[in-house]
């Protein structure tokens, strides 16, 4: 590959990671107008061409950012079932508990509507591609939400369980996990672009 092509790939990867940092790391976040102006590909290869920047996108981004910054106030347990998962996500902080409930409700609705919201996840595309094979029940608790998702498709069950692990990492590590996922996603996008230019 030519040196100029390698430089272009590196710049594109850096721009994508920079967009992620701008959205999540800045205390004030970014306004809806700025986020709607971002192309889906700017958030990484896992999202490119799939995410719908609808009216609720900015609100969902802010919710995720707020929970990442409050990750140390979130308690989460995951039970792998033979046909899916059961997660309990709660917080003793009323604001964080409300954010959890709002986020869960929004993501369940997005899955039902097929409006993908993906921040550097490998498993979200699989789940949205197979959304008609997933049964979801949500129980709202005083401090958060209990979500049970099941499927008769083994591939979907594996994706549900892997996604639960991805979320566990975000709850445990907050922005550290998000930036690690972003770098991995940018690397994947850069590798894909590099393959196409050969």
N, C-alpha and C positions, 0 to 999 in steps of 0.2 A: 504494500500500500504506500502511496506517496506520502511524504512528510506533511504536506498541506492538508491532506485528508485526515491524517491522524490528529493534527491540531484542531481541525473542525469538529471531529468527534469529541475530543476532550472539552472544547468550548461548549458544545451542546449539552454534554453531561453536567458541566459546571453550572450552566444556566438553569437546568432543571432542578438541581440541588439548591441553587440560590433562590428559586421561586418557593421551594418548600420552606427554606429558612425564613424568607420574608413573611410567609403566611403564618408560620407557627412560632417563630422565635421572638418576633416583635410584640411587646406587651400590648400594644393597641390593636394588633392584628391588621387586617386590610379590609377596606370597604368592599361592598358587593360589586361595585363598578369595576374595581381593579381585578377582582377574581373572575368576573364574567369575561374580562378581556383576555384572560390567560387561555391559551389553547390547551386542550386536554393533554397533548403530548408533553407539555412543560412540566407536568407532575410525574412524569416517569413512564417507562415502557409498559408497566402493568396497567396503566390507565389509558394509554394513547388510543384515541378514537372510540372509546367506549363510554366514558363518563358524560352524563348529561348535565350541563351547567344550568339547571333550572332555577326558579325563584328561591327555592329552599336551600340551594347549594351553599351559599355564604353562611347562612345560619347553622347548617350542619358542620361546616368547617370551624366556625367559632366554638361550637359545642365541643368538638374533638380537641381543639387547642386548649380550651379551659380545663377539660378533664386530664389532658396530658400534664398540665402544670399543677394539677391537684392529685396526681396519681398516688401520692403517699397517703392520701385520705380515702382511698378506695380499697375495699376488701372484695376479693373475688374467689369463688371456688368453682371448679369445673368437674363435672362427673361425665366420663365417657360412657355412653350407653351402647348396647349392641347395635342399635340402629340410629345413633346420633349423639346428642350432647344435652346436658342440663347445666346451665350456668346460673350462679347467684352473684350478682354484682350490686354492692351496697356501700353506703358511706354514712358515718355518723354526722357529717356536715350536711345540714339541710339543703344548702345550695348545690353541693356536689350530688346529693341524692336526687334532686330535681333534674340536674343535668343528665344523670344516668337514665332516668325515666324518659326524659324527652328524647334523648339520643336513641334509646331502644325503640321507642314508638316510631321515630322517623325512619330508622333503618328497616324495621319490619314493613312499614308502608312502602318504602323504596323497593324492597325485594318483591312485594306483591305487585307493584306497578312496573317493575322492570327498569327503574331509573337508577342505574348503578352509581354508587358513591364509593370511590376506591382511593385510598391513600397508601400506595406502594404495597398492596397485598397481592400475593400470588393466588390466594384461594378465592377471593371475591369474584373474579371472572367465572370460575367454575360454578360457584353457587348461583350467580345470576343466569348463567346459561342453562342451569337445571332447576330454576326456581319452582317450576311446576311439580317437581319431585320432592319438595320440602314441605313438611307440616310444621307449623310454628305455633306455639302457645306462649303467652306472656302473662305473668302474674305480677302485678305491682304490689310491692311491699312498702312498709313505712319508710324504709331507707334506700329503696332502689327497685330492682327488677329481678324476677326469676324467669329465664327463657329456656324453653325446651324445644329443640329442633330435631326432627327425625326424618328418615328417608328409607325407602326400600332398596335404593340404589347404592351399592357398596362404594362406588367412586364418590358419590355425594356425601356419604357418611364420613369417608376419609377426609374430604375437604372441610366438612363442618368441624371435625375434630382438630384439624390442622389450623383452621381459622381461630378456634378457641385458644390454641397455643399462641398464635400471633397476638391476640388481644391480651392474653396473660402477660406477655413480654412488655406490651405497652403500659399495662397497669403497674408492673413491677419496676420498669425503668423510665417511663415517661418519654421525654424528648430524646434521650439517649437511644432508645429503641427506634423511635421514629426516624432519626437521622441515619441510623444504621440501615433501616429498611429503604430509605431514600437513596443512600449510596449504592446499595445492592441493585435497586431498580434502575438507577442511572447507569450503572455498569452494564446491566442487561440491555438497556436502550442503546448504549454506545456500541456494544458488541454487535447488536442487530444491525445498526447503521454501518458498522465497519464491514460486516459480511456482505451487505448489499452493494458496497462500493468496490468490492474485489472483482 
